[in-house]
Amino acid sequence: MRRYGENTGKAIYFGVGACLLLSLALLLLASIFLALGIGNGSLSKVYPLINYLAAAWGGVVGGKRAQRRGYLIGGAVGLLWSLLLLLLSSWVGTVSLGDWWGKIILCTLLGATGGIWGVNRD
């Protein structure tokens, strides 16, 4: 018999899905701001921040869904999210893995922190 919160695979998939949805929403919002001339920078400066926020939020969603081991679920969500971004950006252009090690580690740590927060949220 399974109790609620024991299906870790489902929690990880929900977390990565939350990363994707938040990232798309924030990218759309940033694109609208840039098109209206509100922001003076480019999207390349905002893009890493959006991805880090998405990794943290995916960890929160995964940790809340799992209700146990939030650090593990959130870390897995952050790792999968960063590897998914690495795969997508390698299809678009030339990407060296040396540039991505810091991003992978930071997304994993932010996801784990979000997972801890998600488990402890009411």
Backbone as ProteinMPNN parsed JSONL, in Angstrom:
{"seq_chain_A": "MRRYGENTGKAIYFGVGACLLLSLALLLLASIFLALGIGNGSLSKVYPLINYLAAAWGGVVGGKRAQRRGYLIGGAVGLLWSLLLLLLSSWVGTVSLGDWWGKIILCTLLGATGGIWGVNRD", "coords_chain_A": {"N_chain_A": [[0.84, -1.168, 0.0], [0.59, 2.157, -0.89], [1.528, 5.262, 0.447], [0.588, 8.735, 0.481], [2.895, 10.782, -1.135], [5.009, 9.09, -1.536], [5.767, 8.49, -4.097], [8.363, 9.238, -5.76], [9.286, 9.701, -8.348], [7.133, 10.825, -9.725], [6.897, 13.212, -8.323], [9.279, 14.46, -9.017], [8.912, 14.777, -11.779], [6.691, 16.5, -11.779], [7.921, 18.688, -10.583], [9.877, 19.422, -12.517], [8.15, 20.051, -14.588], [6.899, 22.268, -13.431], [9.092, 23.972, -13.375], [9.441, 24.387, -16.114], [7.004, 25.649, -16.839], [7.053, 28.013, -15.238], [9.392, 29.181, -16.187], [8.757, 29.632, -18.906], [6.625, 31.442, -18.591], [7.896, 33.627, -17.297], [9.832, 34.273, -19.217], [8.2, 35.077, -21.324], [7.007, 37.325, -20.15], [9.306, 38.912, -19.734], [10.071, 39.284, -22.387], [7.927, 40.77, -23.348], [8.214, 43.105, -21.807], [10.7, 43.986, -22.81], [10.006, 44.43, -25.47], [8.246, 46.532, -25.217], [9.951, 48.452, -24.437], [10.564, 48.903, -21.809], [12.573, 47.663, -20.304], [16.09, 48.196, -20.28], [18.116, 46.513, -20.843], [19.3, 43.408, -22.238], [17.789, 40.266, -23.17], [19.554, 38.258, -22.642], [20.824, 38.874, -20.279], [18.873, 38.546, -18.375], [18.04, 35.964, -18.625], [19.63, 33.849, -17.249], [18.892, 34.368, -14.547], [16.145, 33.906, -14.609], [16.135, 31.153, -15.125], [17.367, 30.178, -12.792], [15.513, 30.946, -10.85], [13.379, 29.398, -11.732], [14.396, 26.816, -11.286], [14.541, 26.791, -8.487], [11.825, 27.15, -7.837], [10.749, 24.84, -9.016], [11.924, 22.942, -7.343], [10.565, 23.552, -4.98], [7.924, 22.856, -5.669], [8.264, 20.124, -6.283], [9.201, 19.167, -3.793], [7.015, 19.761, -2.139], [5.123, 18.116, -3.278], [6.228, 15.567, -2.849], [6.556, 15.393, -0.062], [8.459, 14.319, 1.603], [11.968, 14.006, 2.092], [12.883, 16.415, 0.794], [15.205, 17.779, 0.028], [16.496, 15.926, -1.584], [14.648, 15.4, -3.652], [14.25, 18.009, -4.647], [16.887, 18.638, -5.382], [17.271, 16.758, -7.4], [15.369, 17.663, -9.218], [16.423, 20.211, -9.83], [18.86, 19.408, -10.974], [17.992, 17.86, -13.193], [16.598, 19.881, -14.553], [18.666, 21.684, -15.205], [20.243, 20.046, -16.829], [18.432, 19.564, -18.878], [18.212, 22.155, -19.922], [20.847, 22.459, -20.786], [20.932, 20.509, -22.784], [18.996, 21.531, -24.585], [20.161, 24.023, -25.235], [22.469, 23.16, -26.449], [21.51, 22.137, -28.797], [20.753, 24.424, -30.085], [23.044, 26.047, -30.359], [26.657, 26.205, -30.184], [27.941, 24.899, -27.282], [29.996, 24.804, -24.488], [30.843, 22.376, -22.084], [32.321, 23.12, -19.899], [31.582, 25.73, -19.299], [29.127, 25.299, -18.227], [29.252, 23.935, -15.8], [29.179, 25.403, -13.381], [26.591, 26.449, -13.554], [25.054, 24.124, -13.502], [25.643, 23.11, -10.954], [24.724, 25.239, -9.343], [21.976, 25.328, -10.017], [21.226, 22.809, -9.054], [21.741, 23.101, -6.29], [19.998, 25.251, -5.681], [17.568, 24.06, -6.342], [17.52, 21.99, -4.431], [17.406, 23.515, -2.081], [14.941, 24.773, -2.511], [13.358, 22.462, -2.473], [13.598, 21.657, 0.209], [12.312, 23.796, 1.401], [9.789, 23.467, 0.253], [8.88, 21.047, 1.381], [8.586, 21.791, 4.031], [6.647, 23.711, 3.953], [3.345, 24.847, 4.695]], "CA_chain_A": [[0.0, 0.0, 0.0], [1.372, 3.396, -0.998], [1.034, 6.457, 1.111], [0.788, 9.946, -0.294], [4.229, 11.339, -1.03], [6.053, 8.096, -1.712], [6.119, 8.358, -5.497], [9.349, 10.289, -5.986], [9.38, 9.985, -9.775], [6.062, 11.752, -10.073], [7.225, 14.507, -7.724], [10.346, 15.05, -9.825], [8.323, 15.215, -13.047], [5.895, 17.691, -11.505], [8.855, 19.781, -10.341], [10.447, 19.855, -13.796], [7.054, 20.717, -15.289], [6.743, 23.599, -12.832], [10.229, 24.759, -13.882], [9.146, 24.749, -17.5], [5.91, 26.628, -16.897], [7.491, 29.295, -14.698], [10.384, 29.738, -17.094], [8.055, 30.16, -20.08], [5.857, 32.629, -18.204], [8.812, 34.738, -17.048], [10.434, 34.667, -20.495], [7.184, 35.837, -22.051], [6.898, 38.625, -19.488], [10.515, 39.681, -20.033], [10.021, 39.662, -23.8], [6.954, 41.863, -23.482], [8.856, 44.305, -21.259], [11.727, 44.446, -23.737], [9.348, 44.937, -26.672], [7.659, 47.829, -24.88], [11.021, 49.385, -24.144], [10.662, 49.145, -20.364], [13.904, 47.244, -19.88], [17.144, 48.715, -21.14], [19.087, 45.453, -21.073], [18.9, 42.388, -23.199], [17.246, 39.063, -22.569], [20.65, 37.395, -22.224], [21.174, 39.184, -18.891], [17.776, 38.117, -17.525], [17.826, 34.538, -18.837], [20.11, 32.992, -16.154], [18.099, 34.597, -13.353], [14.876, 33.206, -14.811], [16.369, 29.721, -14.975], [17.637, 29.883, -11.389], [14.223, 31.037, -10.164], [12.59, 28.242, -12.135], [14.936, 25.641, -10.592], [14.126, 26.876, -7.083], [10.39, 26.916, -7.769], [10.536, 23.424, -9.295], [12.252, 22.232, -6.112], [9.457, 23.766, -4.033], [6.778, 22.053, -6.114], [8.612, 18.719, -6.105], [9.25, 18.868, -2.366], [5.639, 19.784, -1.623], [4.441, 16.929, -3.804], [6.792, 14.36, -2.255], [6.356, 15.51, 1.378], [9.598, 13.722, 2.301], [13.253, 14.122, 1.395], [12.784, 17.555, -0.107], [16.521, 18.095, -0.51], [16.806, 14.973, -2.638], [13.731, 15.636, -4.769], [14.569, 19.32, -5.208], [18.183, 18.54, -6.058], [17.067, 16.017, -8.657], [14.642, 18.564, -10.123], [17.386, 21.203, -10.291], [19.818, 18.752, -11.86], [17.315, 17.55, -14.463], [16.295, 21.133, -15.227], [19.882, 22.235, -15.794], [20.642, 19.173, -17.931], [17.5, 19.829, -19.971], [18.629, 23.418, -20.534], [22.099, 22.195, -21.496], [20.583, 19.789, -24.011], [18.315, 22.452, -25.505], [21.083, 25.039, -25.737], [23.44, 22.533, -27.349], [20.86, 22.011, -30.098], [20.667, 25.749, -30.692], [24.37, 26.543, -30.714], [27.805, 25.518, -29.607], [28.016, 25.111, -25.844], [31.024, 23.986, -23.855], [30.42, 21.871, -20.788], [33.054, 23.85, -18.876], [30.794, 26.902, -18.923], [27.88, 24.891, -17.604], [29.416, 23.269, -14.498], [28.679, 26.287, -12.336], [25.132, 26.535, -13.669], [24.492, 22.844, -13.064], [25.769, 23.034, -9.495], [23.845, 26.24, -8.739], [20.586, 24.882, -10.178], [21.013, 21.687, -8.146], [21.655, 23.636, -4.923], [18.755, 26.018, -5.552], [16.471, 23.09, -6.332], [17.514, 21.322, -3.124], [16.907, 24.493, -1.121], [13.506, 24.875, -2.761], [12.73, 21.229, -2.015], [13.518, 21.738, 1.674], [11.267, 24.773, 1.703], [8.513, 22.891, -0.156], [8.458, 20.049, 2.353], [8.247, 22.453, 5.295], [5.543, 24.656, 3.75], [2.026, 24.332, 5.135]], "C_chain_A": [[0.889, 1.236, 0.0], [0.705, 4.509, -0.232], [1.296, 7.639, 0.2], [2.202, 10.453, -0.07], [5.335, 10.334, -1.237], [6.477, 7.921, -3.166], [7.07, 9.493, -5.874], [9.476, 10.657, -7.461], [8.342, 10.987, -10.225], [6.348, 13.146, -9.526], [8.308, 15.213, -8.53], [9.793, 15.559, -11.154], [7.45, 16.452, -12.87], [6.798, 18.898, -11.271], [9.471, 20.312, -11.63], [9.378, 20.544, -14.648], [6.8, 22.119, -14.751], [7.881, 24.514, -13.265], [9.934, 25.273, -15.285], [8.069, 25.824, -17.586], [6.332, 27.99, -16.367], [8.497, 29.966, -15.62], [9.721, 30.334, -18.34], [7.279, 31.427, -19.746], [6.78, 33.828, -17.984], [9.518, 35.2, -18.315], [9.454, 35.466, -21.344], [7.035, 37.232, -21.464], [8.112, 39.499, -19.782], [10.54, 40.131, -21.491], [9.044, 40.805, -24.037], [7.552, 43.164, -22.959], [9.913, 44.86, -22.206], [11.11, 45.016, -25.008], [8.72, 46.305, -26.422], [8.707, 48.88, -24.55], [11.18, 49.698, -22.668], [12.041, 48.771, -19.849], [14.962, 47.787, -20.817], [18.208, 47.663, -21.446], [18.606, 44.497, -22.148], [18.397, 41.162, -22.441], [18.355, 38.136, -22.079], [21.1, 37.676, -20.793], [20.114, 38.661, -17.923], [17.608, 36.594, -17.559], [18.386, 33.657, -17.713], [19.302, 33.153, -14.87], [16.754, 33.876, -13.443], [15.061, 31.709, -14.613], [16.655, 29.326, -13.532], [16.348, 29.959, -10.564], [13.342, 29.831, -10.487], [13.079, 26.972, -11.44], [14.507, 25.635, -9.128], [12.629, 26.585, -6.947], [10.043, 25.455, -8.076], [10.877, 22.556, -8.093], [11.158, 22.365, -5.074], [8.275, 22.875, -4.399], [7.061, 20.564, -5.925], [8.656, 18.313, -4.644], [7.874, 18.84, -1.742], [4.894, 18.539, -2.064], [4.932, 15.658, -3.11], [6.537, 14.28, -0.75], [7.454, 14.855, 2.213], [10.837, 13.915, 1.442], [13.246, 15.243, 0.362], [14.115, 17.931, -0.726], [16.869, 17.193, -1.681], [15.942, 15.208, -3.874], [14.059, 16.962, -5.441], [15.905, 19.326, -5.933], [18.077, 17.807, -7.38], [16.336, 16.878, -9.682], [15.6, 19.603, -10.691], [18.402, 20.621, -11.261], [19.181, 18.435, -13.209], [16.994, 18.81, -15.253], [17.541, 21.7, -15.906], [20.382, 21.36, -16.944], [19.719, 19.334, -19.138], [17.859, 21.123, -20.688], [19.93, 23.26, -21.311], [21.828, 21.49, -22.823], [19.931, 20.713, -25.034], [19.266, 23.501, -26.072], [22.163, 24.43, -26.625], [22.826, 22.29, -28.728], [20.849, 23.347, -30.828], [22.034, 26.229, -31.164], [25.456, 25.73, -30.054], [27.932, 25.897, -28.135], [29.126, 24.223, -25.302], [30.549, 23.59, -22.463], [31.13, 22.59, -19.65], [32.329, 25.089, -18.403], [29.569, 26.523, -18.093], [28.047, 24.274, -16.227], [28.886, 24.126, -13.361], [27.169, 26.394, -12.352], [24.457, 25.253, -13.192], [24.523, 22.742, -11.544], [24.815, 24.015, -8.826], [22.375, 25.846, -8.868], [20.276, 23.72, -9.236], [20.876, 22.173, -6.703], [20.38, 24.441, -4.698], [17.533, 25.105, -5.54], [16.369, 22.369, -5.008], [16.994, 22.257, -2.034], [15.397, 24.687, -1.283], [12.763, 23.638, -2.308], [12.584, 21.179, -0.5], [12.386, 22.677, 2.08], [9.883, 24.212, 1.363], [7.988, 21.847, 0.817], [7.955, 20.714, 3.63], [7.141, 23.485, 5.165], [4.234, 24.03, 4.204], [1.092, 24.178, 3.975]], "O_chain_A": [[1.823, 1.344, 0.795], [-0.515, 4.674, -0.259], [2.106, 7.568, -0.724], [2.655, 10.544, 1.071], [6.508, 10.692, -1.124], [7.474, 7.249, -3.429], [6.632, 10.577, -6.259], [9.747, 11.813, -7.785], [8.632, 11.889, -11.011], [6.074, 14.146, -10.19], [8.259, 16.431, -8.705], [10.16, 16.644, -11.607], [7.464, 17.35, -13.712], [6.482, 20.005, -11.707], [9.574, 21.525, -11.813], [9.672, 21.512, -15.349], [6.522, 23.045, -15.513], [7.664, 25.703, -13.498], [10.153, 26.444, -15.594], [8.215, 26.798, -18.324], [6.011, 29.015, -16.969], [8.457, 31.181, -15.811], [10.09, 31.424, -18.776], [7.273, 32.378, -20.528], [6.475, 34.93, -18.439], [9.776, 36.393, -18.477], [9.843, 36.426, -22.008], [6.948, 38.212, -22.204], [7.968, 40.693, -20.048], [10.982, 41.24, -21.792], [9.31, 41.703, -24.837], [7.414, 44.21, -23.593], [10.009, 46.074, -22.384], [11.63, 45.982, -25.567], [8.671, 47.141, -27.324], [8.388, 50.06, -24.401], [11.861, 50.659, -22.309], [12.615, 49.496, -19.037], [14.751, 47.834, -22.029], [19.113, 47.919, -22.241], [17.637, 44.757, -22.861], [18.565, 41.05, -21.227], [18.122, 37.313, -21.193], [21.697, 36.808, -20.155], [20.426, 38.364, -16.769], [17.085, 36.008, -16.611], [17.667, 32.772, -17.249], [19.052, 32.168, -14.175], [16.285, 33.303, -12.459], [14.218, 31.064, -13.99], [16.235, 28.257, -13.09], [16.122, 29.13, -9.682], [12.645, 29.311, -9.616], [12.266, 26.136, -11.045], [14.149, 24.588, -8.59], [12.216, 25.856, -6.045], [9.138, 24.895, -7.458], [10.21, 21.553, -7.84], [10.852, 21.407, -4.363], [7.694, 22.218, -3.535], [6.195, 19.823, -5.46], [8.196, 17.227, -4.289], [7.591, 17.986, -0.902], [4.116, 17.972, -1.295], [4.134, 14.768, -2.815], [6.323, 13.188, -0.223], [7.361, 14.85, 3.44], [10.755, 13.979, 0.215], [13.57, 15.026, -0.806], [14.162, 18.358, -1.88], [17.467, 17.642, -2.659], [16.44, 15.214, -5.0], [14.137, 17.035, -6.668], [16.04, 19.953, -6.984], [18.713, 18.185, -8.364], [16.646, 16.831, -10.873], [15.599, 19.855, -11.897], [18.765, 21.258, -12.25], [19.771, 18.712, -14.253], [17.102, 18.819, -16.479], [17.477, 22.145, -17.052], [20.894, 21.883, -17.934], [20.164, 19.249, -20.282], [17.818, 21.187, -21.917], [20.097, 23.857, -22.375], [22.416, 21.827, -23.851], [20.277, 20.68, -26.215], [19.191, 23.832, -27.255], [22.719, 25.125, -27.475], [23.548, 22.243, -29.723], [20.929, 23.388, -32.056], [22.154, 26.765, -32.266], [25.197, 24.693, -29.443], [28.019, 27.076, -27.792], [29.191, 23.034, -25.617], [29.926, 24.384, -21.759], [30.595, 22.663, -18.544], [32.44, 25.467, -17.237], [29.043, 27.345, -17.344], [27.047, 24.1, -15.529], [28.209, 23.617, -12.467], [26.532, 26.428, -11.3], [23.406, 25.301, -12.552], [23.541, 22.335, -10.923], [24.162, 23.664, -7.843], [21.607, 26.016, -7.921], [19.181, 23.652, -8.679], [19.998, 21.712, -5.973], [19.751, 24.328, -3.646], [16.574, 25.354, -4.809], [15.268, 22.152, -4.501], [16.229, 21.837, -1.165], [14.667, 24.755, -0.294], [11.645, 23.744, -1.805], [11.568, 20.715, 0.016], [11.608, 22.382, 2.987], [8.918, 24.449, 2.091], [6.783, 21.77, 1.054], [6.996, 20.24, 4.239], [6.734, 24.079, 6.164], [4.048, 22.818, 4.102], [-0.052, 23.76, 4.155]]}, "name": "protein", "num_of_chains": 1, "seq": "MRRYGENTGKAIYFGVGACLLLSLALLLLASIFLALGIGNGSLSKVYPLINYLAAAWGGVVGGKRAQRRGYLIGGAVGLLWSLLLLLLSSWVGTVSLGDWWGKIILCTLLGATGGIWGVNRD"}
